[in-house]
Amino acid sequence: MKNSKLVGFLVLVISSLLFIQCTSDPIPGPPGADGIDGVDGMDGQDGIDGTASCISCHSNAARDIVESSFALSAHGAGGVFSFTGARIDCASCHSTKGHLDFLAFGEVDSVSLSNTSPITCATCHDKHATFDFENDGEDFALRSIDPVTLVIDETTVVDFGGTSNNCATCHQPRNSYVIPAENGTGQYVVATTRFGPHHGPQTTMLEGIMGANIPGSEGYPGVASAAHRTGASCVSCHMGESTDVNEGLHSWNPTEAVCIACHTNGVPEEMAGFTEGMATLKQLLTEVVGEEYAVDAEGNPVFDVDGNPVGTGVPVTGLIVDAPSPNRSNEGIFTTAQAQAAWNYMTLLEDQSNGIHNPGYSRALLTNSIEALQN
């Protein structure tokens, strides 16, 4: 009896041990030897060099030709800075610090004039707004590519679309003098020897605005309708690719190749009849007769209660004259039409394209100004 109980107890203990062994994790043994390596896969296709888009501009080869052409340009030669770079009314476009002030604050800080510098790469270029050039477009790290509000008329915004807006920031008339228009008196006071759109009306001429639109036989084209405005740009015409540092690139001299791409009959040097027309208009302007204006204690022109300028009776011959230097203006009271013709003459002269920027608008300003003085 005792033996059977002992046997039963031993069976129970052994069964328990077997159950524990079956339900417990096995004790791991030592790792086996590494297997043989598999066969290498095929190499993938090489990707695009991550710096390729940078090197296309940021290399010695690219930089050298840019710097060489820039040194020959009016921007880089130094003349625009040496004469006016330290003048508060001029530094916004004739010096680096003045320009940066203008972009940031809309005016030049006089403190900048004490340590200003000529136009350099940093005047127009800063840092890229994006590196996704394929989708966002190339901004060339330009400081100002937004639409431009004109200085001469803050209600007018010009948008050349991207990089050419950087040019328009400076190449526009300054708010120096009021564009002559009929005011009910038929008279206009020229109170400066530098009358006209001071100094760069390229933007407004290309847009076809801000001239004195005298009525005449030649109709005025629609605003922003010129072929150079709709089918070209400042950059595409003036900064073409070239291996000659004297043209295209940062010289801003149009290349022949760029011109004949559209002008298949040859590179135009001027609008037809421009030189002769300008000579005729200037001659007429040297012959007009105005009147000296009376001045107050501070030297300002005097006007009567009706807004008419008060003259002294002393005649003034010539509105545009060549003294003390070419294409200056005499001060005096002139008719509105005479002042408008003078404004248009100086606009066409200062544009410096011989009418090419906007032939239709140039022809209308020139023809109608001549007719106004001849009539």
Secondary structure, 3 states (H helix, E strand, C coil): CHHHHHHHHHHHHHHHHHHHHHHCCCCCCCCCCCCCCCCCCCCCCCCCCCCHHHHCCCCHHHHHHHHHHHHHCCCCCCHHHHHHCCCCCCHHHHCHHHHHHHHHHCCCCHHHHHHCCCCCHHHHECCCCCCCHHHHCCCCCECCCCCEECCCCCCCEECCCCCHHHHHCCCCECCCCCCCCCCCCCEEEECCCCCCCCECCHHHHHHCCCCCCCCCCCCCCCCCCCHHHHCCCHHHHHCCCCCCCCCECCCCECCHHHHHCCCCCCCCCCCCCHHHHHHHHHHHHHHCEEEEECECCCCCECECCCCCECEEEEEEECCEECCCCCCEECCEEEEHHHHHHHHHHHHHHHHCCCCCCCHHHHHHHHHHHHHHHHC
